[in-house]
């Protein structure tokens, strides 16, 4: 396997050649022969896997959706996506040189050892789940080979963050069978960096996490944006000294420039100045995550991709047409080195404004492709039917853009409901807000209504001012894996 340093120095033509070659091998020698789902799909669509010669031919493959893996009538459908080789399939699919290598290993080490090696590469031994915010949670399996890749991606992220071996990190992601926690855990393990995993607010509580931070004095903290914000805000109120913090790494939530600016200001009040704040991007089906490199202030380098491990496409979400460099569109993912659960051309439901860039990173100089960090969740808005509220079709992400930019706000939550809880009555939009101590509540309500009207063409029916303790409970900041920022509690008709 090529080193990360060598991978990051490849030119774009070299990256395409590498990906084309790996894609050919992956489809013909792994996916088609060993995947129940894709063997049937290719046959039904009369697709010869050998006809897919590179990225340009991916357009001939159908997209995969999260719903392909789940079925109320067949809860075991996800098993069809797991690669299941046997000796007969291997003999039929692998080229002679690979079969010769397998035979030689059998002669030198014995058949039992070869079987153990194959089991280590393919047998599912670990599982994570999607968070289930818009659909039923989907199980995704890992073999030891996939866990090795998880370690590799984590180690690459540590390199991108420029974390040195003597630094200490604290993992405050919720302890759960979800990617963010385990990416951090295995990444630190692979990079041989000290890491304390607290399990987030559900395990130790915010008080316990702040105590652990003070005692351990990590230079790096990793966690969910909303919970990290909540924890640092509490430390700020208590005038804690966090001057030892150098880097904050955020995942499992969108990280905007406005958020980075707010968090940076709070950290400075705690003595932690010039802290690098990094965003990361990942999704369960990929079984790995990607990261930004250090930049100045609130700027983003974009997420540095791993061209030897995957292919990213940006498509028009309506037509499925592949977009060009730097163009907006939906993110589509195809692995190049996966075992266990495999999805091809997986539509993430995430929309990247600015798409993918090919030129060298202006901040670190690495040549790897970079995915724009300006990502919104198409899947979330679809899950709420892009929600028609009061007859207006609303992109719910616009609420966050409007409210996160208001300096007076400490926290907020939006509730969409029906008048009198009657499914046939009119929609109501209620905004719960917690203001910062110095903000003027007597005028803020009208200012917020004007802001939302200008951004979403909707004025809230009511603005409710609540205390921070009640807001933390409503958002479930200390108990849920993700905060409950927008609630649609309208009864189903």
C-alpha positions in Angstrom: 0.0 0.0 0.0 1.4 3.4 -1.0 2.2 5.8 1.9 -0.1 8.7 2.6 2.7 11.1 1.7 3.1 9.5 -1.8 -0.7 9.5 -2.3 -0.9 13.2 -1.5 1.8 14.0 -4.1 0.0 12.4 -7.1 -1.1 14.6 -9.9 -4.8 14.6 -11.0 -4.1 12.4 -14.1 -2.2 9.9 -11.8 -5.1 9.9 -9.4 -7.5 9.1 -12.2 -5.3 6.3 -13.5 -5.0 4.8 -10.0 -8.8 5.0 -9.4 -9.6 3.5 -12.9 -7.3 0.6 -12.2 -8.6 -0.1 -8.7 -12.2 0.2 -9.9 -11.7 -2.4 -12.6 -10.2 -4.9 -10.2 -12.7 -4.2 -7.4 -15.8 -4.7 -9.6 -14.6 -7.8 -11.4 -12.7 -9.6 -8.6 -14.7 -8.6 -5.5 -18.1 -7.1 -6.0 -19.6 -9.1 -8.9 -18.5 -12.5 -7.8 -19.0 -12.1 -4.0 -22.0 -9.8 -3.6 -25.4 -11.4 -3.7 -27.1 -8.1 -4.4 -24.8 -6.8 -7.1 -24.4 -10.1 -8.9 -28.1 -10.2 -9.3 -28.3 -6.5 -10.2 -25.6 -6.7 -12.8 -27.2 -9.7 -14.4 -30.7 -8.1 -14.4 -29.3 -4.9 -16.2 -27.0 -7.0 -18.4 -23.9 -5.3 -17.1 -20.6 -7.0 -17.7 -18.3 -5.9 -14.8 -15.4 -6.1 -17.2 -17.0 -3.4 -19.3 -16.6 -0.8 -16.5 -13.1 0.3 -17.4 -12.9 3.4 -15.2 -14.7 6.4 -13.6 -16.1 7.5 -17.0 -18.1 4.2 -17.1 -19.6 4.5 -13.7 -22.6 6.2 -15.2 -23.7 2.8 -16.5 -24.2 1.5 -12.9 -27.5 2.2 -11.0 -27.3 4.4 -8.0 -27.7 2.9 -4.5 -29.9 4.3 -1.8 -30.2 3.8 1.9 -33.6 2.3 1.4 -32.1 -0.5 -0.8 -30.6 -1.9 2.4 -33.7 -1.8 4.6 -37.1 -3.5 4.3 -39.9 -3.8 6.9 -40.7 -7.2 5.3 -37.1 -8.4 5.2 -35.0 -7.1 8.1 -32.0 -9.2 6.9 -31.8 -7.5 3.5 -28.6 -5.7 4.4 -26.9 -9.1 4.4 -27.2 -9.2 0.6 -24.6 -6.4 0.4 -22.0 -8.3 2.3 -19.2 -9.9 0.2 -19.3 -13.7 0.7 -16.5 -15.5 -1.2 -16.0 -19.2 -1.3 -13.3 -21.2 -3.1 -15.4 -21.9 -6.1 -16.3 -18.2 -6.6 -12.6 -17.3 -6.1 -11.4 -19.8 -8.7 -14.0 -18.5 -11.2 -13.3 -14.7 -10.6 -9.6 -14.3 -9.8 -7.0 -14.0 -12.4 -4.3 -16.7 -12.6 -1.6 -14.7 -10.9 -3.8 -14.2 -7.8 -4.8 -17.9 -7.8 -1.2 -18.9 -8.0 -0.4 -16.6 -5.1 -3.2 -18.2 -3.1 -2.0 -21.7 -4.0 1.6 -20.8 -3.0 0.4 -19.5 0.4 -1.5 -22.8 0.8 1.6 -24.8 0.1 3.8 -22.7 2.5 1.4 -22.1 5.3 -1.3 -24.7 4.9 -4.9 -24.6 3.9 -6.1 -23.8 7.4 -4.0 -20.6 7.5 -5.2 -19.5 4.1 -8.8 -20.0 5.3 -8.0 -17.9 8.4 -6.5 -15.2 6.1 -9.6 -15.1 4.0 -11.9 -15.0 7.0 -9.9 -12.1 8.4 -10.3 -10.2 5.1 -14.0 -10.9 4.5 -15.8 -12.1 7.6 -18.0 -9.3 9.3 -16.8 -8.9 12.9 -18.0 -5.3 13.7 -21.1 -3.2 13.0 -22.2 0.4 13.1 -25.6 2.0 12.4 -26.9 5.1 10.8 -28.4 7.4 13.4 -31.9 7.0 12.0 -32.8 10.7 12.0 -34.7 10.4 8.7 -35.1 6.6 8.2 -34.8 3.4 10.2 -31.2 2.8 11.4 -29.3 0.9 8.8 -26.6 -1.7 9.9 -23.3 -1.6 8.1 -20.7 -4.3 8.7 -16.9 -4.3 8.8 -14.4 -7.1 8.3 -10.9 -6.9 9.8 -9.8 -5.5 6.5 -12.4 -2.7 6.8 -11.3 -1.9 10.4 -7.7 -1.6 9.0 -9.0 1.0 6.6 -10.8 2.8 9.4 -7.5 2.9 11.2 -5.8 4.2 8.1 -8.3 7.0 7.5 -8.1 8.0 11.2 -4.3 8.1 11.0 -4.5 10.3 7.9 -6.9 12.6 9.7 -4.4 12.9 12.6 -1.8 13.8 10.0 -4.1 16.4 8.4 -4.7 18.0 11.8 -1.0 18.1 12.4 -1.3 16.3 15.7 2.1 15.4 17.1 2.8 12.1 18.9 3.3 13.8 22.3 -0.1 15.5 22.2 -3.1 14.2 24.1 -6.6 14.1 22.7 -10.0 13.8 24.3 -12.8 12.0 22.4 -16.1 13.4 23.5 -18.2 11.8 20.8 -21.2 9.8 22.2 -20.3 6.2 22.9 -22.5 4.3 20.5 -22.3 2.0 17.4 -21.9 5.1 15.2 -19.0 6.0 13.0 -17.8 9.2 14.7 -16.8 7.6 18.0 -15.1 4.6 16.4 -13.3 6.6 13.7 -11.7 8.7 16.5 -11.0 5.7 18.7 -9.3 3.6 16.0 -7.6 6.7 14.4 -5.9 7.6 17.7 -4.9 3.9 18.2 -3.3 3.7 14.7 -1.5 7.0 15.1 -0.2 5.9 18.6 -1.5 9.1 20.2 -2.9 9.2 23.8 -6.7 9.4 23.7 -9.3 9.5 26.5 -12.8 8.6 25.3 -15.4 9.9 27.7 -18.6 8.8 25.8 -20.0 12.3 25.7 -22.7 13.9 27.8 -24.7 10.7 28.2 -21.9 8.8 30.0 -20.1 11.4 32.2 -22.3 14.4 31.9 -21.0 17.9 31.0 -19.6 18.4 34.5 -17.7 15.2 34.3 -16.3 16.1 30.8 -15.1 19.5 32.0 -13.4 17.9 35.0 -11.7 15.3 32.7 -10.5 18.1 30.4 -9.1 20.1 33.3 -7.3 17.0 34.7 -6.0 15.6 31.5 -5.2 18.9 29.8 -5.6 17.6 26.2 -4.4 19.8 23.3 -7.1 18.4 21.1 -10.8 17.8 21.7 -13.1 16.0 19.3 -16.9 15.9 19.5 -20.3 16.8 18.1 -20.5 20.6 17.3 -23.6 21.3 19.4 -22.3 19.5 22.5 -18.8 20.9 22.2 -20.4 24.4 22.0 -22.5 23.6 25.1 -19.5 22.3 27.0 -17.2 25.3 26.1 -20.0 27.7 26.9 -20.3 26.2 30.4 -16.6 26.4 30.9 -16.7 30.1 29.8 -19.5 30.8 32.3 -17.3 29.2 35.1 -14.2 31.1 33.9 -12.3 27.9 33.4 -8.7 28.0 32.2 -8.5 26.1 28.8 -5.3 27.7 27.6 -3.8 24.2 26.9 -6.3 23.7 24.0 -4.8 24.0 20.5 -7.3 22.2 18.2 -11.0 21.4 18.2 -12.2 18.7 15.8 -15.9 18.5 15.0 -18.0 15.8 13.4 -21.5 14.4 12.9 -22.8 17.9 12.3 -22.4 20.8 10.0 -19.7 23.3 10.9 -20.2 26.8 9.5 -17.9 29.8 9.5 -20.3 31.5 11.9 -20.1 28.6 14.3 -16.3 28.6 14.2 -16.2 32.3 14.9 -18.6 31.9 17.9 -16.6 29.0 19.3 -13.3 30.7 18.8 -14.5 33.7 20.8 -15.7 31.5 23.7 -12.4 29.7 23.7 -10.5 32.9 23.8 -12.4 33.9 26.9 -11.1 30.7 28.5 -7.5 31.6 27.6 -7.4 29.3 24.5 -6.4 31.7 21.7 -5.5 30.9 18.1 -7.2 27.5 18.3 -7.6 25.6 15.0 -11.2 24.5 14.6 -11.6 21.7 12.1 -14.7 20.2 10.5 -14.9 16.6 9.4 -17.3 14.8 7.0 -18.3 11.1 7.2 -21.3 8.8 6.8 -21.9 5.3 8.1 -22.1 3.7 4.7 -18.5 4.8 3.8 -17.1 3.4 7.1 -14.5 6.3 7.3 -14.4 10.1 7.5 -12.5 13.0 5.9 -11.0 16.1 7.4 -9.9 19.7 6.8 -6.3 20.9 7.2 -5.2 23.9 9.3 -6.3 27.3 7.9 -6.5 30.8 9.3 -9.6 32.1 11.2 -12.9 30.5 10.1 -11.7 29.4 6.6 -12.1 25.9 5.3 -9.6 24.0 3.2 -12.4 21.5 2.2 -12.2 17.8 3.1 -9.1 16.0 1.8 -10.2 12.8 0.1 -8.4 9.4 -0.1 -8.2 8.7 -3.8 -6.8 5.2 -3.2 -9.8 4.2 -1.1 -12.8 5.7 -2.9 -14.4 7.6 -5.8 -16.6 10.6 -5.2 -18.9 11.9 -7.8 -21.1 15.1 -7.7 -24.4 14.7 -9.5 -27.5 16.7 -10.3 -29.9 15.5 -7.7 -32.8 15.7 -10.1 -31.3 14.1 -13.3 -28.4 12.1 -11.9 -26.0 13.7 -14.4 -22.4 13.9 -13.3 -21.3 17.5 -12.6 -17.9 19.1 -13.4 -15.1 20.3 -11.2 -16.3 22.9 -8.6 -20.0 22.5 -9.5 -22.7 22.1 -7.0 -24.5 18.8 -6.5 -25.3 15.7 -4.5 -22.4 13.6 -3.2 -22.2 10.1 -4.5 -19.7 7.5 -3.1 -18.1 4.4 -4.5 -15.5 2.4 -2.4 -12.4 0.9 -4.0 -11.1 -1.2 -1.2 -14.0 -2.4 0.9 -15.0 -5.8 2.2 -18.1 -6.9 4.2 -20.9 -4.3 3.4 -20.4 -2.8 -0.1 -22.5 -0.1 -1.8 -21.7 1.2 -5.3 -22.6 4.8 -6.3 -24.3 5.4 -3.0 -26.4 8.6 -3.0 -25.6 10.2 0.3 -28.5 12.8 0.2 -25.9 15.4 1.0 -25.5 18.5 -1.2 -22.1 20.1 -1.7 -22.0 23.7 -2.8 -18.7 24.0 -4.7 -18.4 20.2 -5.4 -14.9 18.8 -5.7 -11.7 20.6 -6.5 -8.7 19.1 -8.2 -6.0 21.7 -7.7 -3.4 21.5 -4.9 -4.7 22.7 -1.5 -3.7 26.4 -1.0 -3.1 25.8 2.7 -1.1 22.5 3.0 -0.1 21.9 -0.6 -1.4 18.3 -0.7 -2.6 17.2 -4.2 -5.5 15.1 -3.0 -9.0 15.9 -4.3 -10.9 18.2 -1.9 -14.6 18.1 -1.2 -16.3 21.4 -0.4 -17.2 21.8 3.3 -20.4 23.7 2.4 -22.6 20.7 2.7 -26.3 20.6 3.5 -28.5 17.6 4.1 -30.9 16.9 1.2 -31.8 13.7 3.1 -33.0 15.7 6.1 -35.2 18.0 4.1 -36.6 15.0 2.2 -37.3 13.3 5.5 -39.4 16.3 6.4 -40.8 16.5 2.9 -38.8 19.7 2.3 -41.5 20.7 4.5 -44.4 22.7 3.3 -45.1 25.0 6.1 -48.1 27.4 5.8 -48.2 26.5 2.1 -44.6 27.6 1.6 -42.0 25.0 0.4 -39.1 25.5 2.8 -35.5 24.3 2.8 -35.1 23.7 6.5 -31.4 24.4 6.3 -32.2 28.0 5.7 -33.5 28.3 9.3 -30.1 27.3 10.6 -28.4 29.7 8.3 -30.6 32.6 9.5 -30.5 31.9 13.2 -26.8 30.9 13.5 -25.8 34.3 12.2 -27.6 36.2 15.0 -25.0 37.2 17.6 -27.6 37.7 20.4 -28.6 34.0 20.3 -27.1 31.5 22.6 -29.3 28.5 21.5 -32.4 28.0 19.5 -34.9 25.3 18.5 -37.7 25.4 15.9 -40.9 23.5 16.4 -43.4 22.9 13.5 -46.8 21.9 14.7 -50.6 22.0 13.9 -53.0 24.4 15.6 -54.7 22.5 18.4 -52.8 19.4 17.2 -55.5 19.0 14.6 -54.0 17.4 11.4 -56.5 19.4 9.3 -55.8 22.8 10.9 -53.2 25.3 9.9 -49.5 25.0 10.4 -47.7 26.8 13.2 -44.1 27.7 13.5 -42.7 28.3 17.0 -39.1 29.4 17.7 -37.6 28.7 21.1 -34.7 30.9 21.9 -32.1 31.4 24.7 -30.4 34.8 24.6 -26.9 35.7 25.7 -26.8 37.6 28.9 -26.4 41.1 27.4 -29.0 40.7 24.6 -32.2 42.9 24.7 -35.2 40.5 24.7 -37.7 43.3 24.3 -36.7 44.0 20.7 -35.2 40.6 19.7 -38.5 38.9 18.9 -39.3 41.4 16.1 -35.8 41.2 14.8 -35.9 37.4 14.7 -39.3 37.5 12.8 -37.9 39.9 10.3 -34.8 37.8 9.8 -36.8 34.6 9.2 -39.2 36.4 6.9 -36.4 37.7 4.8 -34.7 34.3 4.6 -37.5 31.8 4.5 -40.5 33.9 3.6 -42.1 32.6 6.9 -42.8 34.5 10.1 -43.0 32.5 13.3 -46.4 32.3 15.1 -44.6 32.7 18.4 -41.1 33.3 19.8 -40.6 31.7 23.2 -37.8 32.8 25.5 -36.6 30.1 27.7 -33.6 29.5 30.0 -30.5 27.7 29.1 -31.2 24.7 31.3 -34.6 24.1 29.7 -33.1 24.6 26.2 -30.4 22.0 26.9 -33.2 19.6 27.9 -35.3 20.4 24.8 -32.4 20.0 22.5 -31.3 16.8 24.3 -27.7 18.0 24.1 -26.6 15.8 26.9 -28.6 12.7 26.1 -29.0 12.3 22.3 -26.3 11.5 19.7 -27.5 14.5 17.8 -29.3 17.6 19.0 -33.0 18.0 18.2 -32.7 21.3 16.4 -35.8 21.3 14.2 -38.8 19.3 15.4 -41.7 18.5 13.1 -44.4 17.3 15.5 -47.4 17.7 13.1 -49.7 14.6 13.4 -49.8 12.4 10.4 -52.9 12.6 8.3 
